[in-house]
Amino acid sequence: MLDATEPAWRTNLSCLFERMHFILGEQVSAFEQELAAAFGARFAVAVGTGTAAIELALRASGLADSGAEVIIPALTSPFTAQAVLAAGCRPRFADVDPEHLLLDAASVGGKRVRAVVPVHLYGQPCPLPHSDRITVQDACQAHGITTTFSSPAAYSFYPTKNLPCLGDGGAVLTNSSRIAAQLRSLRDGGRRNDQVARERAINSRLDEMQACYLRAFLPQLDVWNADRIRLAALYDEALAGCDAVQPLRRRPGSVCHLYVVRAKRRDRLRTYLANHGIATGIHYPLPLHLHPAFREFGPPRGALPIAERACREILSLPLWPFMPESAVEEVAQRIQEFGLGSE
């Protein structure tokens, strides 16, 4: 990744050190314009993390410190819920659909609910709710999906993402000039290119150096996504008919951030693969309503059965751009062996 893009990021770094403008300078500004153009949004506002992107999108949408209930799926990263709390709102956890493990639109209800955060989990486009509630998209795992920016979308550039940087980073994409202006103020202490804080805000600005790399990586995103999609299809073929696992169905347009299977003997399978030098992940091992940090927001154990069962079964297999096809074949072979009782 770094080798293929080295000429571009070295040029960007040279410009950065020549100008010596390290915070909200030319590299971040250029990246924002390039990202918005690439994804089809009017505006992009770069921030320090994907978590901050969700928080600030909620604040800019008028929910700051409102105590409003915000629906999020129980199966997602805990940072989604942390962002809701940081915005001064209350998370309300909903179950997921059994096929794709995305937010179940049928569970989006309640008179006190003012907003919904659909998560484009594993790189799948989650259907957006048709309601008058505020919508903020968590697209932190879904760089390059086709979506609408009539509701703001938050992205993360964590190093394992489809569009990564070399540390933390994030952005909000929107078609609203008002929300974009509000985001620029909220990320910079409530200031507007001066030293006057006009509102309660935070300090969360994408680093100029990270923008140098992101500008170099962005033109490669379509190629990298295509490679992920191709490798996922190889997994589908290699694991077809395997009794040990059930590959998760993917919605059309998925950019395959992760390749996830379900296994009734998940933990034993994971140990078996680790013993053969194959690292796996679990995204995620505990539904949000059962995290100690969020239990006060309910509901109790057993109330969201699909998410709870999924967390006991899901396993993320190795997947990254330029991963050798032979590695897919080896992983699939080991899983087949496990299914035949060779563990």
C-alpha positions as CSV (number, residue, x, y, z in Angstrom):
1,M,0.0,0.0,0.0
2,L,2.7,2.5,1.0
3,D,5.0,1.4,-1.8
4,A,2.4,1.8,-4.6
5,T,1.4,5.3,-3.4
6,E,4.9,6.5,-2.3
7,P,5.4,9.2,-5.0
8,A,2.1,10.8,-4.2
9,W,2.4,10.9,-0.4
10,R,6.1,12.0,-0.6
11,T,5.0,14.9,-2.8
12,N,2.3,15.9,-0.3
13,L,4.7,15.7,2.6
14,S,7.2,17.9,0.8
15,C,4.5,20.5,0.3
16,L,3.5,20.3,3.9
17,F,7.0,20.8,5.3
18,E,7.7,23.6,2.8
19,R,4.6,25.5,4.0
20,M,4.9,24.5,7.7
21,H,1.2,24.8,8.2
22,F,0.4,21.7,10.3
23,I,-3.2,22.3,11.6
24,L,-6.1,22.8,9.2
25,G,-3.9,23.7,6.3
26,E,-3.7,23.0,2.6
27,Q,-3.5,19.2,2.8
28,V,-6.7,18.8,4.8
29,S,-8.5,21.4,2.7
30,A,-7.5,19.6,-0.5
31,F,-8.4,16.2,0.9
32,E,-11.8,17.4,1.9
33,Q,-12.5,18.6,-1.6
34,E,-11.2,15.4,-3.2
35,L,-13.1,13.1,-0.8
36,A,-16.4,15.0,-1.4
37,A,-15.9,14.7,-5.1
38,A,-15.0,11.0,-5.0
39,F,-18.0,10.0,-2.9
40,G,-20.5,12.3,-4.5
41,A,-21.2,14.7,-1.6
42,R,-21.2,18.5,-1.7
43,F,-19.1,18.9,1.4
44,A,-16.6,16.9,3.5
45,V,-15.4,18.1,6.9
46,A,-12.3,16.2,8.2
47,V,-12.1,15.5,12.0
48,G,-9.8,13.6,14.4
49,T,-11.6,10.2,14.6
50,G,-14.6,8.4,13.3
51,T,-16.2,8.6,16.8
52,A,-15.9,12.4,16.7
53,A,-17.4,12.3,13.2
54,I,-20.6,10.6,14.5
55,E,-20.7,12.9,17.6
56,L,-20.3,16.1,15.7
57,A,-22.8,15.0,13.0
58,L,-25.4,14.6,15.8
59,R,-24.5,17.9,17.3
60,A,-24.6,19.7,14.0
61,S,-28.0,18.2,13.3
62,G,-29.4,20.0,16.3
63,L,-29.2,17.3,19.0
64,A,-26.3,18.7,21.1
65,D,-26.9,18.1,24.8
66,S,-30.6,17.4,24.1
67,G,-30.9,14.1,26.0
68,A,-32.8,12.8,23.0
69,E,-33.1,9.1,22.3
70,V,-31.1,7.9,19.4
71,I,-31.7,4.5,17.9
72,I,-28.6,2.4,17.1
73,P,-28.2,-1.3,16.3
74,A,-27.1,-3.5,19.2
75,L,-24.5,-5.1,16.9
76,T,-21.8,-2.6,16.1
77,S,-18.7,-1.0,17.6
78,P,-19.1,0.4,21.1
79,F,-17.7,3.7,19.7
80,T,-21.1,4.3,18.0
81,A,-22.8,4.4,21.4
82,Q,-20.0,6.4,22.9
83,A,-20.4,9.0,20.2
84,V,-24.1,9.2,21.0
85,L,-23.4,9.8,24.7
86,A,-20.6,12.3,23.9
87,A,-23.2,14.3,21.8
88,G,-25.4,14.6,24.9
89,C,-28.0,12.1,23.8
90,R,-29.2,8.7,25.0
91,P,-28.7,5.5,23.0
92,R,-31.6,3.3,22.4
93,F,-30.6,-0.2,21.2
94,A,-32.5,-2.0,18.4
95,D,-32.2,-5.5,17.1
96,V,-30.7,-6.4,13.7
97,D,-32.1,-8.4,10.8
98,P,-31.1,-12.1,10.7
99,E,-29.7,-12.2,7.2
100,H,-27.3,-9.2,7.1
101,L,-27.1,-8.2,10.7
102,L,-28.0,-4.6,9.9
103,L,-30.4,-2.4,11.8
104,D,-33.9,-3.8,11.7
105,A,-36.1,-1.0,10.4
106,A,-39.2,-2.6,12.0
107,S,-37.7,-2.0,15.4
108,V,-37.2,1.7,14.9
109,G,-40.0,3.2,17.0
110,G,-40.9,5.1,20.1
111,K,-42.3,8.5,20.7
112,R,-39.2,9.9,22.4
113,V,-36.9,8.9,19.6
114,R,-35.6,11.9,17.7
115,A,-32.8,10.3,15.6
116,V,-31.5,7.1,14.1
117,V,-27.9,6.0,13.4
118,P,-28.0,3.2,10.8
119,V,-24.6,1.5,10.6
120,H,-23.2,0.3,7.3
121,L,-21.8,-2.7,9.1
122,Y,-19.0,-4.8,7.5
123,G,-19.2,-2.5,4.4
124,Q,-22.8,-3.2,3.6
125,P,-25.2,-0.4,2.6
126,C,-27.8,-0.3,5.4
127,P,-31.2,0.9,4.1
128,L,-32.0,4.3,5.5
129,P,-35.2,4.7,7.5
130,H,-38.1,6.5,5.9
131,S,-39.2,8.8,8.7
132,D,-39.1,12.4,9.8
133,R,-36.5,11.5,12.4
134,I,-33.0,12.9,12.1
135,T,-30.6,10.4,10.4
136,V,-26.9,10.2,10.9
137,Q,-25.1,7.4,9.0
138,D,-22.3,5.5,10.6
139,A,-20.3,4.7,7.5
140,C,-17.0,4.1,9.3
141,Q,-16.7,0.6,7.7
142,A,-18.1,1.5,4.3
143,H,-15.9,3.8,2.3
144,G,-17.1,3.8,-1.3
145,I,-20.6,2.5,-0.9
146,T,-23.4,4.2,-2.8
147,T,-25.5,6.3,-0.4
148,T,-27.2,9.6,-0.1
149,F,-25.7,12.6,1.7
150,S,-29.0,14.3,2.4
151,S,-28.3,12.9,5.8
152,P,-24.7,13.3,7.1
153,A,-22.4,10.3,6.9
154,A,-19.5,9.7,9.3
155,Y,-16.3,7.9,8.2
156,S,-13.3,6.6,10.1
157,F,-9.8,6.3,8.6
158,Y,-8.4,4.0,11.2
159,P,-5.5,1.9,9.7
160,T,-7.6,-1.2,9.0
161,K,-10.4,0.6,7.1
162,N,-10.9,0.4,3.4
163,L,-9.6,4.0,3.2
164,P,-7.0,4.1,5.9
165,C,-4.5,6.6,7.3
166,L,-1.5,5.8,9.5
167,G,-3.3,6.6,12.8
168,D,-6.7,8.0,13.7
169,G,-8.8,10.2,11.5
170,G,-12.4,10.8,10.4
171,A,-14.7,12.9,8.3
172,V,-18.4,13.8,7.9
173,L,-19.9,14.1,4.4
174,T,-23.0,16.1,3.8
175,N,-25.0,18.0,1.2
176,S,-26.0,20.7,3.7
177,S,-24.0,23.9,3.7
178,R,-25.4,24.7,7.1
179,I,-24.3,21.4,8.6
180,A,-20.9,21.6,7.0
181,A,-20.4,25.1,8.5
182,Q,-21.5,24.0,11.9
183,L,-19.2,21.0,11.7
184,R,-16.2,23.2,11.0
185,S,-17.0,25.3,14.1
186,L,-17.6,22.3,16.3
187,R,-14.4,20.5,15.4
188,D,-12.3,23.7,16.2
189,G,-13.5,24.7,19.7
190,G,-16.4,26.7,18.4
191,R,-14.2,29.2,16.6
192,R,-14.6,30.7,13.1
193,N,-11.0,31.4,12.1
194,D,-10.4,33.5,15.2
195,Q,-10.0,33.1,18.9
196,V,-13.6,33.5,19.9
197,A,-15.5,30.4,21.1
198,R,-19.1,31.0,20.0
199,E,-20.5,27.6,21.3
200,R,-19.7,24.6,23.3
201,A,-17.5,22.5,21.0
202,I,-14.5,20.1,21.0
203,N,-11.0,19.9,19.5
204,S,-11.0,17.2,16.8
205,R,-9.1,18.1,13.7
206,L,-7.6,15.7,11.1
207,D,-3.9,16.0,11.2
208,E,-2.2,17.5,8.1
209,M,0.2,14.7,7.9
210,Q,-2.5,12.1,7.8
211,A,-4.2,14.1,5.0
212,C,-1.0,13.7,3.0
213,Y,-1.4,9.9,3.1
214,L,-5.1,10.0,2.6
215,R,-4.8,12.1,-0.5
216,A,-2.4,9.5,-1.9
217,F,-4.6,6.6,-0.9
218,L,-8.0,7.9,-2.0
219,P,-7.4,7.4,-5.8
220,Q,-6.6,3.7,-5.1
221,L,-9.8,3.1,-3.1
222,D,-11.8,1.7,-6.0
223,V,-9.0,-0.8,-6.8
224,W,-8.7,-1.9,-3.2
225,N,-12.4,-2.3,-2.8
226,A,-12.6,-4.3,-6.0
227,D,-9.9,-6.6,-4.6
228,R,-11.8,-7.1,-1.4
229,I,-15.0,-7.9,-3.3
230,R,-13.1,-10.4,-5.5
231,L,-11.5,-12.2,-2.5
232,A,-14.9,-12.3,-0.7
233,A,-16.3,-14.1,-3.8
234,L,-13.5,-16.6,-3.6
235,Y,-14.4,-17.3,0.0
236,D,-18.0,-17.7,-0.9
237,E,-17.1,-20.3,-3.5
238,A,-14.5,-22.1,-1.3
239,L,-16.9,-22.3,1.7
240,A,-20.1,-23.3,-0.3
241,G,-21.6,-26.4,1.3
242,C,-19.3,-26.3,4.3
243,D,-21.2,-27.5,7.4
244,A,-18.9,-25.8,9.9
245,V,-19.7,-22.2,8.9
246,Q,-22.4,-20.1,7.2
247,P,-21.0,-17.1,5.4
248,L,-23.0,-14.0,6.2
249,R,-25.2,-12.8,3.3
250,R,-24.1,-9.4,1.9
251,R,-26.3,-6.7,0.6
252,P,-25.7,-5.6,-3.0
253,G,-23.1,-2.9,-3.2
254,S,-21.1,-4.1,-0.2
255,V,-17.5,-3.0,-0.2
256,C,-16.5,-6.0,1.9
257,H,-14.7,-4.3,4.8
258,L,-14.9,-7.6,6.6
259,Y,-15.7,-11.2,5.6
260,V,-17.9,-12.6,8.3
261,V,-19.1,-16.2,8.8
262,R,-21.3,-17.7,11.5
263,A,-20.3,-20.8,13.3
264,K,-22.1,-22.7,16.1
265,R,-18.7,-23.8,17.4
266,R,-17.2,-20.4,16.9
267,D,-14.7,-20.4,19.7
268,R,-13.4,-23.9,19.0
269,L,-13.1,-23.0,15.3
270,R,-11.2,-19.8,16.2
271,T,-8.8,-21.7,18.4
272,Y,-8.3,-24.4,15.7
273,L,-7.4,-21.7,13.1
274,A,-5.1,-19.9,15.5
275,N,-3.2,-23.2,16.1
276,H,-2.6,-23.3,12.4
277,G,-1.3,-19.7,12.3
278,I,-4.5,-18.1,11.0
279,A,-5.7,-15.0,12.9
280,T,-9.3,-14.1,13.0
281,G,-11.5,-11.5,14.7
282,I,-14.9,-11.1,16.3
283,H,-16.9,-8.0,15.3
284,Y,-18.4,-7.9,17.9
285,P,-18.4,-10.3,20.8
286,L,-21.0,-8.5,23.0
287,P,-24.1,-6.6,21.9
288,L,-24.1,-3.0,23.1
289,H,-27.0,-3.3,25.5
290,L,-25.0,-5.8,27.5
291,H,-21.8,-3.6,27.8
292,P,-21.4,-2.4,31.4
293,A,-21.1,1.2,30.1
294,F,-24.5,1.1,28.5
295,R,-26.6,-1.1,30.7
296,E,-28.5,1.8,32.2
297,F,-30.1,2.4,28.8
298,G,-31.4,-1.2,28.6
299,P,-33.0,-3.4,27.4
300,P,-32.2,-6.5,29.5
301,R,-30.5,-9.7,28.3
302,G,-32.8,-11.6,26.0
303,A,-34.6,-8.6,24.6
304,L,-32.6,-8.4,21.4
305,P,-32.2,-12.1,20.5
306,I,-30.9,-11.8,17.0
307,A,-28.0,-9.6,17.9
308,E,-27.3,-11.6,21.0
309,R,-27.1,-14.9,19.1
310,A,-25.1,-13.4,16.3
311,C,-22.5,-12.2,18.8
312,R,-22.0,-15.8,19.9
313,E,-21.5,-17.1,16.4
314,I,-19.8,-14.4,14.2
315,L,-16.2,-14.7,13.1
316,S,-14.2,-12.4,10.8
317,L,-11.8,-14.2,8.5
318,P,-8.7,-12.7,7.1
319,L,-9.4,-10.2,4.2
320,W,-7.3,-7.4,2.9
321,P,-6.4,-5.9,-0.5
322,F,-3.6,-7.9,-2.3
323,M,-4.2,-10.9,0.0
324,P,-2.9,-13.9,-2.0
325,E,-5.6,-16.2,-3.3
326,S,-3.6,-19.1,-1.8
327,A,-4.3,-17.6,1.6
328,V,-8.1,-17.7,1.0
329,E,-7.7,-21.3,-0.1
330,E,-5.7,-22.2,3.0
331,V,-8.2,-20.6,5.4
332,A,-11.1,-22.4,3.6
333,Q,-9.3,-25.7,3.7
334,R,-8.6,-25.5,7.4
335,I,-12.3,-24.7,8.0
336,Q,-13.3,-27.6,5.9
337,E,-11.0,-29.8,8.0
338,F,-12.5,-28.5,11.2
339,G,-15.9,-29.4,9.9
340,L,-14.9,-32.9,9.1
341,G,-13.7,-33.4,12.7
342,S,-10.0,-33.0,12.2
343,E,-9.5,-30.6,15.1
